[in-house]
Structure formats: structure tokens, C-alpha cells
């Protein structure tokens, strides 16, 4: 029997992510850039990106589940997973298909669950969960309400499972390096740093370069120099995943620039950067802009004179204050 039409409403999700990216005002970005230039902990500020993205996804999940229960009844989990399996539904549906099993993406890979086994696995673990919950002396139910839609009270088992779905989504979003708003923020940092050195966007540098025959994945910026285009990527990843920093080295190529916030004590990234002719700039001691200036100065044409940046905190703050708001705008095209 053909599955009835069901709208995953991906457009609303993407619109929400785009709106979340606008949650950073130029003053917010200005403060983030200053914190980074001073080598201080910027993560309490940039945490906003992840929180906003999670909020958008949670709203989307609640609406989807509410509509699915109304349309499919008791079989809403299985039917919704079938909808996600349709061709052309996009990456968001692939993520949701896994979350419906109460699993984060990485957990699914670790467990070795093949895509063809998703329906069987979901049915099995949901039955096991319901059996355990039925033994509990008290069960609490959630009521879903959406304006213009009939309210629905979930069973105790489905209520607990909805929380598992939400938890799996949060784990995925926090553990993934694909945070769309976070990526856009890295591009905004690249723009602010290059502007602070006196370069003009779309003349001396460009942002958000798509993959091409030379580079398989997009990069944050490219600077036009006497030796051609120099690629630049920002990696605000901490010490947790050094493979990401390694990947950045291959993206930018020789004379390219990779800006990282932290490296582990045993990291091979510095040695590999030196071997491949990549300028690796670690954010520390007020010297990020100076390191960027020292690397680019010999490469720039006569028509693009760089401004030597200060290293004193008060002078750095004054320099950023005098830059136009346009230097701190976050791009709005949010994608998963």
C-alpha cells in the first residue's frame, strides 16, 4: 500500500536555520573576534550558534511528530521513518531517520546498523522500551499542541520515546562538525581578520569558496596575491578532533593558511603543516593578526598594502571598533 503524502517541511527548517544565523549582530561578532584575537576563551559566546541551531531543530521535530501522530496514529514512528526513506528528501530526512530510533548518527555507525535494518531495529527497541515502561508505577504523558492543529496526548511510551528522539538529535548536533551557523561564524571571523588588515572583500579576498577541481570541499576564504590565490580556513574545533585540522591542511594547499584555536600536546598537525608549506596560526597571546600579517605581507601585490596590526589589547579593541559593521556580518545562507 502506498504511503500517504506527508510533508517533512524541510523548507521551514532551513528558513529557521537561516534566521538563527542572523542571531549574531555585528557587535556580537566584533566581540567574538576580539576575544579570539586576544587568545581568550570565546566558546561561551560561540555556544550561541549551537544553541540556536538545536532550538530550531527541536521546534521542527515537535511539529513533525505532532502531525505524524495525527496522520498515522499508533504507527506514526514506522510511517515517519518510511517517509524519510523516500528519494529526494534531502540530508535532513536522513538524520531524522536515525533519530527516530533514538540514536545519534555516530552511534548508528558504531553499532553497525545497516540502512535496510532500520525498520526492524526501530520496531524491536521500541517494543523493549515500552515493556520496561509498563513496569513503572507511574507514567507521565506529553501533550503536543500546535496552533491550528488538534492537540494530541501521547502514550507514556511514546512520550519517553519522543524525548529519546530529541536527545539523539542534540547529541548529533553537538557532536557534529556540520553546525551550519558555526560554519558561517568561521567565515565571518575570516572576513573580519582580513578586513582588519586593510583588505577589501571581493577585491583582495573572497569568502565561502565552493569546491572545485582543485579542492574537493569548500573553504572559508581566498586571498588574491602575487603568487595566485592563497586559501584560508578557520578551524575552531578545540583539541577533540585533530583529523579536522589535518583535513584543513589539505584543503588550503601550499602557502595556504589554517587558523586553529587549540592543538593537542601530541598533535602531528604542526609538523605536517610545515612539511606541506602551510602557515599554521594558533590563536594565542594577541598575535593572530600579526602572524597573518607577517605571512601575507611578502605575498601581496603593490596595490594591496597591508596595515600592520597592534598587539596591545586596548589598541586591538579600538581597531575593531573603528571597522565598519559590514566587516562583522554573518553570511545568511545556512545549510546542513
N, C-alpha and C positions, 0 to 999 in steps of 0.2 A: 504493500500500500504506500502510495506516495506521501511524503511528509508535507503537511500544510505549510504554506508560506509563513515565515517568521522573520521579522526584521531585527537583525542584531544592532542596528542603529550605530554603525561604526562612525558615521559622519558626525554624530553628536559627541562621541568620544574624542575624535580628532579635534573638533572645534573646542572642546573643553581643554585639551592639552595646549592648544594654541593660546587660549585665554590665560591658562596658567603661566605660560611663558611671559605674558605681559605683566605678571605679578611683580616683576622686578622693575622698579623705576630706575632712571638714570642715576639718581642719588644712591640707590641700593647697590648698583653695580660699581659706582665710584668708590663706595666704602669697601666692597669686596676686593676690588683691585688694589686699593691702598693697603688693606690687610695682607694681601698676598705679596705685595712689593716689600712689605716690612718683615716678611718671613714669619708672620704670626698665624695662629690657628684661625682659619677662615671657615671651618666646617660648620660652625653654628649658624653662619649666615647662609652658606650654600645648601644647608639642610632644607631650606625652604623649597628648593627645587623638587626634592624627592617628596616632601610632604604634600605639596600641591598636586603633583602627579598622582600620588596614591589616592588623594581625595577625589580626583576626577574619575579614576578607575573604580573606586568604591561606589560612587553615585551611579555609574554605568552598570555595575554588577547588580545593585539593588533593583534598578529599573528592569533589567533583563530578566532577573529571576521572578520578579513580580508578574511580569507579562507572561512568562513561560508557565507559571503555575496556573494562571487564568486560562491560558490556551490549551495546555496539555494535561492539566490535572495531576494525578498522583505520579505519572510517568515523566514529569517535567525535566528531571535530570537527564534521563536517557534521550528524550526527544531533543533537548537543547544540545546535547553532545552530537547528535546526528546532524543538526543544523550546522554546527561548527565544522563538520566534516565535508560539507559541500565545497565544490570547487569555486574559486574566485572570492572567497570570504575574507581573505587577507590575513596578515600575521596576527592581528588581534584575536581572531577566532581560533587560531592555533594555540595561543596562550590560554584562552578560555577553556578550550577543550581539555587541557591538562588540569587547570584549576578546578574544574568540576569534579575531578577525582580527589580533591583535597591535597593535591601535590604541587610543589613548585617545579619549575622546568628542570632544574638540575637534579632534583630527587628522582624524577621520572627516568632520566638518563642513568643515574646510579643504580636504580632498581632493574634496569634493562627491560622496561615495559615497551613492547613494540606497539606501533600505532594501531595495528589490526586487533590488538588485545585490549584496547581502551574500554570498549563496551562491557566486555566480560569482567574486567578488573573493577570498573565502577560498580557494577551490579553486586559483585562479591563483597567489596569493602563496605558498601552502603548497608547491605544486609547484616554484616557483622557489627557495624556501628549501631544500627537500630536495636539489635539483640541486646547489646550491652546497656543501652539507654533504657530499655524496657525494664531492666532490673533495678533501676534507680528509684528511690522512694518519691522523688519529686522531679517533674519535667517542666521546664519553662518554655513557652512558645513565643515566637516573634510574630508581630502583625506588620504586614507590609502595606503601606499607604502611599499612593501616588495621586496627585491632583487629577481629577477627571477619570479615575480608574477605581473600580470596586476594591475595597480593602480585602486583604487575604490574611487569614491566620494560619501559619504553618504548623505542621505537627511538631512535637518535641524533637523527633529525629531529624526532620528537615531543617528545623531551626538551628540545631547544633551543626548540621552539615553546611548550612549557609555560612556559619562562622568559620568553618574549615576552608571553604572556598575563598573567603576573604583573607584568611591568614596565609593561604598558599599564594594568593596574588601579591600580598605585601612582601612575602619572602622573595618572590621573583623580582619584584620591582626594586627592592633594596639590594638584592644580590647581583642584579644585572648591571652591566656596564652600558646598557642601552637607554638609560634615562634621557628621554628626549630633551627635557628642559635643561638638564645638566650639560648636555652636549652644546646646546645653544649658549649656555653661560660661558663655556670654554671659548667659544668663538667671540663672545663679547669681550672676554679678557684679552684675547689676541688683538682685537681691534683697538682696545684702549691702550695697550702697551705700544703698538706700532704708531698710533696717533700721538702718544706722549713723546715719541722720538722725532716728531715733526713730519711723519709720512702721511700722505693723503690716500684715503680709500678710493679704489677704482682708478687710481693713477699710479701710485707707488706700490700698492698692495691690494689684494682681493681676498674676500672671505669665502669660506664654505665651498671649496673646490670639489666638484664631483669626481668620482672615479673616472679614469681614462685609460688609454693603452699603456701608460707608464706606471700608474698607481691603481691597484685594484680597489682600494677603498678611499672614501673622501678624506680630505684633510681640512684643518681649520683655516689656514691662510697660506698665501703665496706672496712673496716679496719680489718685485722686479729689480734685478741687479745687473751689473755689467757682465756677469757670468751666466745670465739667464735667470730663470725663476728659482728662487730659494723657498723651499717648502717649510712650513712651521706648524707644529701641532702642540696642543696643551693637553697634559695628562694629569688631571687632579684625581689620582687614584689611591694615594697612600701607599703603604708597604704591602698591602694584601695580595696584589696580583701583578707580579713583575712581568708576566708574559705580555701584559698590555703595553708596558714600556718598551719591551723588545719589539712588539709589533709596530709601535710608533717609529722606531729607528728605520725599519724597512720602508715605511711609508714616505718619509721625508727625503731619503737618499743623501748623497754626498753634499756637504755644505749646508744641509738642512738643519733645522733647529727643533729640538724637543724640550719642552719645559715640563718638569715634573715637580711634585711637591715633596715626595719622600722616596727613599730607596732603602731596602733592607741592608743590613751590615754585610751580607754575603752576596749582594746583587752583582751580577755579571754585566749589568747594563752599562756602567761607565766604561769598562774595557771594550765592550762591543761597539759602543758609540765612537770611541777613539779609533778603533780598527776600521770603521766604516766612514770615517770623516764626518761624523755628525756632531754638531755642537749640542752638548747636553747641559742644560741650565737647571740647577736645583734651586728651588725657592728658599733662600735663607739670607740673613744678615743684610737686608736692604739693598742687595746687589743684583737683583734680577734684571732691572732695566740697564744697569751698567754692563752686565755680561752680554745682553742683547745688543747694546750699542757697540761694544768692542768687537763683536763678531760681524756685525753688518757694515760698520764704517769702511773697511777696506774694499767691500764688495759693491758699494752704491755708486751710481753714476754721478757726475758733477751736478746734474740737475736736481738731485735729491740729497740735500745737505741734512745730516742728522743733528739733532740737538743733544748735546751731552747732558745726561740726566743727573740730578743731585742724588746723594745717598743719605742725607740728613732727613729724619722723619718730618720735621716741620716744613722743610723745603719740598719734600715729595708731596705732602698734603696740599701745599699751596699750588704746586704744579698741576695736580689733578683738578683742583678747584677751578683753575683758570681754563681748563679744556672745555669745549662745548658739550652740551648734553648728548649730542649726536655720537660722540665718541664712546658713550656708555649705553647705547641702545642694545637691547637683546633682540636678535632676529626672531621673527614670529612663526616661521614655518616649522612647527613641531611634528616630528614623525617618530614612530616606534622604531 
